[in-house]
């Protein structure tokens, strides 16, 4: 007997791994203006466990407490431009994503479910 799954299914009824944007969350837009780092204006929702990050320029990204994450963005996780990245985060009441970039651009953080 097959193990039951709650994954989305394709047209052939095969389970696929897929996430969708949370219905109660927004996409956070972060303006990158070097030099320096920038973070989301508001924290992630407390029960968010996966975020999708997309940036139109190469960036370094860091996830951490709202009050200290900006300083940790420089030299952290490198993300290439125009390739979305999904990151699992710990559920917390005060997490944010911060970015550092060498050129101006935009980064988008979408809370997923």
Beta strands, then each sheet from edge to edge (+ up, - down):
strand 1: 8-9
strand 2: 15-16
strand 3: 27-32
strand 4: 37-39
strand 5: 50-55
strand 6: 59-65
strand 7: 77-79
strand 8: 85-88
strand 9: 95-100
strand 10: 105-112
sheet 1: 1+ 2-
sheet 2: 3+ 10- 5+ 8-
sheet 3: 4+ 9- 6+ 7-
end
